[in-house]
């Protein structure tokens, strides 16, 4: 049975995930313009790894934060459903993006 409330929340979380990833990609593509091209700066690898850690935590919260809270509240079926909907919608978005990129090259 399709739970529209859980689906809606999952789609919102997926949309925020896509926006976050898009923001990180935009930053990474323009980092040299923002920060300069000092290849010998020892803080650069630290900043990159911190961005990776923050990104992993952000994605973890967007994908699993609400389902974990639901699970701990005893809503086990709903929690699993929401996690699956969120991951599934991200997979669909990814496939659509790949198809759009392939179509643009053709």
N, C-alpha and C positions, 0 to 999 in steps of 0.2 A: 504494500500500500504506500502511495506517495504522500509524504507529509510535506505539505506546501510551506509551512512555517520553517521547518528545518531546511528545506531546499532553498528558500529565500535567504536564510542566514548563511548557508553554504556558498551561495552565489555572491553574496556581499563580501564574505571573507576571501573568496577567490578573486574578486575584482580588486580588493585592497592588495592582495598578493601580487597581482599583475602590475598594479600601479607602483608598488614598492620596487619590484624587479626592474620596471621601466625607468624609475628614478635612479636606481643604482647603475644601470647600464648607461644612462645619459651622463651621469657623473663620471663613470670610468672612461667613456669615450672623449670627454672634455677635460679630464683631470690635468693634462699637460697644460692646457690653456689657463685653467684656474690656478694651478700650483707651480707651474714652471716645469722645466725638464732636467732638474738636478738629479742625475742618475746616482750620484754618490751620497745622497742624503740618507743617513742611517734610520731616520724616522719613517721613510717610505714603506719598507717591508712591514714595520710595526703597524702603521696605519692601514695597510692592506689587510693584514691578518685580523686586526680589530674590526674592520668592515665586514670581513667574512664571519666573524663570531656574532656580530650584531645582526647580520643578515640571517644566519642560521637560527638565532633566537627569535627574530621577528617572524620568520616563516613558520617556526615551530609553534609560536603563539597563535598565528593566524589560522594554521591548519588544525592544531591539536588542542589549543587552549580551551575553547568552549566545549568540545567533546569530553575532555578530561573532567571539567567541572560538572558536566551533565552526568558522567559516569560516577563520579564521587557522590552525586546527589541521588544515586540509585536508578537513574534513567539510562540503563546500560544499552538497551536496544536503540534508543534515540541517539546516544553518543556514537555508537558504531555507525549508524545511518548517516549522521552528520559528517563524520570523518570520511566515509566513503563518498558522499555527495561532493564534499570539498575537493578531495583528491581526484575524483572523476571529472568534475568540472574543470579543474586545472589541466587534466589530461586532454580534454576536448579542446580547450583554448590552445594548448600547445600544438595539437594536430592541426587545428584550423590555421594557426600562425605559420606552421611549416608548409601547409598547402598554399597559403597566400604567397609565401616567399618563393615557392617553386613556380607558381603561376606567373609571378612577376618576372622571373628569369626567362620564361618561355616566350 
